[in-house]
């Protein structure tokens, strides 16, 4: 059974075709600048080198059509049996992945005000895939679903009850598939049941979120009603005083929509350093650029605060996991975040932390460290694929007896 995982962004499309029987990626790629001039497609089959080609300007439907044509040409004997879609916001309604029908489509559309930058392209991708592959089952996998186990005291906002009841105002949490994957992999690598562990998982990329995971369940996440809350990100401000918005509006006369867009697209590391990509910020720091150095300090400080807070919420911690582009690749960020946290049992081994990164799961703490620090590449597509297969087979990923393939206790442990 071959499952296609699709992740539609506002101007991008990530995809991966996976053979479910072996969990082997058959093809993967990225379409960039959808709807803009200079649309391009980076495509890879198996382990072969990736190829890049220019595409005509078009919408998500055109991009998905191009991808399907490529897959049919390169893998003619690998038909797509089902499609799993990443959907960012599932609100309170979706606590697990679901088979998409007209009712689910309507619900995703109703949730657009909670994720105006994310749910519209997610929805466009679903509609396009349904039109291009009639009869092929389509599954929605929600970023927020993993965090539906958060207790009331963690997700509630101290705001008027009418907002809660009428507008569904609360914290939802995001990057759920990533936090689920790395928490399960951490348990397997430590050769301990996830139900016995207290984990802090740090998804640190252009978007950043930190989760407290107790006994396999999310009990808190740094993102909130939308992905704007929490740590400092590439272009998102993260935590701030809501009073900033009327203050800026009164002084500049900028409309609310313009201020909100600035908080999402012109803030974060871009505002602090002039660069949104952490690789560029680190390069600036190494050149002695004071703005980049101060930006890195602020970035690490916010992450440090969340780790400390979640250690308190969990009543202790067994492991801290770093994942996603920055979390996996930046030894400097890990070093800055965990500096002076030995009081929590968190120790970094400098040599392990700065060793050449080859994409392999590893510990970057000493073997005798009371709290293990792990670097685990995330694999959200595999979660999407396995949720899709489970639903097609009548199983539920939320069943306590359900196990993902990557939870296998037989996989190599980290010592």
C-alpha positions, 0 to 999 in steps of 0.5 A: 500500500502506497500512501501520499502525504501532503503538506500544503503551505501558503505558497509551498507543497511538501510531499512524500510517497511512502510504501506502508509495508516497509515504511520506505520513502519512494519519492519526496519533494517540495514545490515552492513559490506556488502562485508566484513567479519563479515556481519550482519543484524539487523532486527525489525518487528513493535515494537518488539525487534530487532534481529541480525544475521550473514550473509554470505559475499556478495554484495548489491544484496545478502543483499537485497535478504536476507532482502526481504526473511525476509520480506516475512517470517515475513510479508507474507500478506504485499507485497511490492508495490513499492521501494523508493531509496535514491540517494545522488547526482542528480546534476542539472538534478533532482530537484524532485524525479522520477520514475526510468527508463533506462534514469534515471539509466544512469544519476545516473551513469554519476553523479558518479564523483560528488559523487564517495563514494555514487552514486555507492552503491545507483546505485547497490541497484537500479539494485539489487532491479530491478532484484529481484523485476521485475515489481515493480515500483522503485523511486529515491529520491535525497538528492540534490533535496530539494536544487535546489531552492538555488539562483545563488548567493548561489550555484555558485563558483567563478571558470572558466566558462568552469568548470561550463558549461562543468563539472557542478561545483557548490554547490548542498547541501545534506541531502535534505530529512532530511532538508525537513522533519524537516522544515515541522515538525517545522512549524507544531509544531509551528502551523505556515505555513512553507511559513511564517518561516525562519528556520535554520535546522542542520542535525548533525550526522556522516555527518553534514550539515546546511540549511537555509530554507526560506518560505519552500525553501532551500536557502543555504546548508553548503555542496557543490559540494560533501558532503566534504564541510561545517562543521567538520564531523566524518571523513570529514574535512569540509571547508578548503583551496583548496591550502592544496591539492597541498601543501600536494602532493608536500611535501609527493608525495602522489597521489591525490586520496590518499589525497582525501580519507584522507580528506573524511575518515581520517579527521574531528573528527577522526583526531582532537580527535582520535575518529570519533563517537561523543559519544566517543569524549564526553566521552573523554572530560568528562575524561579530554582528552584535544584532545577531548575537543579541538575537540568539541570546533572546531566542535561547532565553525564551526556550530556556524559560519554557524548558524550566517551566515544563520541568516544573509542570511535569514534576521532573524530566527524564529527557529533553528532545531537540528536533526540526531544522534548528533543533537538529542542526544547531549545536550553538542553539542547543548549547545556549539553551541548556547553559547553566541548567545543570541544576535540573540534571541537564548536561551537554557533552561538548564533543557529542553536541558539536560532532558532525551531524549525519541525520542519525538519532543521538544523545548529546548528553553524557551517558551518566547524565540524570536527564538525557538530551536527545537529537531526533530528526522528526518524521511527520510524514510517517505519522500521517501515513500510519494514521491514514493506514490505521483509519482505512483498516478501521483502527484508531491511533488514539486507542491505548493499544495502538502502536506506531511502527517507529515505537518498536522496542527492537530498534537500537537504543541510545546509551 
